[in-house]
Amino acid sequence: MCEQAPEAAVRTAELEATVHAGGFWRLVPECVPRMYDPVTTELMERVLHGLRRVAE
């Protein structure tokens, strides 16, 4: 796994704070569970990999 640049670490922290504050829940139906895995570098890499795969 590669190390995050300081800017990426800041963006990750900001995203995590937004998620913990409930910033995205207004965008999803009530049936979607509100529990989620902690935001980690590994999770962010998996999400990025999935998004790149979908974009191809």
N, C-alpha and C positions, 0 to 999 in steps of 0.2 A: 504494500500500500504506500502511496506517495504522501509526503508531508504537505499540509495545507500552507499556502502563502498567508501572511498576516491578514491581507484583505479578505481572503476566502474564509478565514476563521471568524472575522467580524461579521461577514454576511451570514454565515451559519448561525452565529449567536443571535443575530437579529431575526432570522427566520424562526429559530427556536422560540424566542421571546414572543413573536407574533402568534405562533401556533399555541403556546401555553396560555396566551391571553384570550384565545378563542377567536382570533382574527379571521379564520376561514370558515367557521361553522355556518355562517349565514348563507354560504354558497352551496351547501349540500342538504339533501332531504333529512328529515328527522330520523329516518330508519338507519342511517349510517352510524355505526358505533363511534363514540367520541373518545375511545381509548386508542392509543397508538404507541408504537415503539419509540423509545428515546431517540432523538435526532443525533446520530453518530456519523462519523466520517464514512464508515462502511455503508450505512443506510443511504447517505447522500450519493455515494458512488453507485450503489445498486439502482437508485432512482435515475441517475444520469445515464447509466448504461441502458436502462429500459426505454428512456425517452429517445436516446439515439437510435435504438433498434426500431422503434415505432416510426421515427422520422425517415428511415431509409426506404 
